Amino acid sequence: MDYYMECKKFGKAYLELAIPKIPLDSQNKALQVWSACQKHGLSEIGASICRVMSSMAKQCDNLGLALIWSLQAKDLVSVTSIAEKILDNYIENWWILKLRLP
């Protein structure tokens, strides 16, 4: 990405077109792409990556990770929705957690 940013005239525009085409097939890769977006001032694209990763985490029923990605995206509606699901799960399953305590 630094290579594209060397071109002052078109570098940022090329990145804006290229980044959304990068397959986000792992958390590590998504974090690297998001970090590069933050570094180069592409916050909207970075937020979009976070929303995609949050959605993928929700589909895998990983609400904690979904919450983290939504917080990074500053998506308050999604953060609220996920937090409510986490609390609902806790309320429904509090007795299981209580059984696990020594």
N, C-alpha and C positions, 0 to 999 in steps of 0.2 A: 504494500500500500504506500509505503514511503516513496517508491519509484513513481507512482502516479502523481503524488503530491509535488514532485520536482517540477512538473509541468504546471506553471502558474496559471496558464490560460485555460487549459482543459482538464487538468488533473482531477480536480474535485468533481467535475461533471462526469468523468469516466468512472470514478469510484461510485458515485451515486447510481450509475447504471449497472456496475459490475457486482457490487456487494449483495444486492437482493438475489442474485443468481447463485450465490455460494450455497451449496447444500449444508445444512446445519445438522449433521448426522451424529454429533456428540456434544456433550455439555462443554467440554474443553474447547472444541472448535468454536462454538457459539460465543463462549467467553472471550476468546482471542479476537474474534471479529468485532464483538461489541466494544472491547477495549480499544481497538484500532479506530472504531467510529468515534468514540469519545475523544481520543487523541487528536483526530483530524477535524473535529467540529461537525460531525455528521450525527447530531443527537437524534434527529427524527428517524433516521435509518436504524440507529442503535436501539431506540425505543421499539421500533417495529420488530427487531430481532428478539427483544425481550418478550414482547407479546406472543410471538410465535413459540418461543421456548416455554413460556408459561402455559400456553394451550397444550403443547405436547406433554408437559408434566401433568396437567390435569387429566388428560386422556389416559395416562399411566397410573392415575390415582396417587400421584406423589404431590400432595397438597402443599407440603412444606417447601419443596423446590418451586412449585408454581407461584407460591407467595413471594419468594425471593425474586424471581424474574419479574413479577408484576410490580414489586417495589422498585426495582431498577428502572422499569419503564415509566414509573410515576403514574401508573394507571389506577387511580383511586377506586374506581368502580369495581375493577377486577380484584383489587386488594380486599375490599370490603366483602365481596362475594366469597372469596376463598377463605377469609378469616371466619366468616359465618359458617362455612362448611366444616372447617376445622373444629370450631366450638360445638357445632351440632354433633359431630363424630365423638367428641370428648364427652358430651352430655349423654349420648346414647351408650357409650362404652365405658363409663367411669367405673362401673363395678368390676370390669375385667382388669382395669389398671389397679384397682384396690386389692384384688386378689394376688397380684404380683408383688405387692409390698411385703418385706420380711416381717 
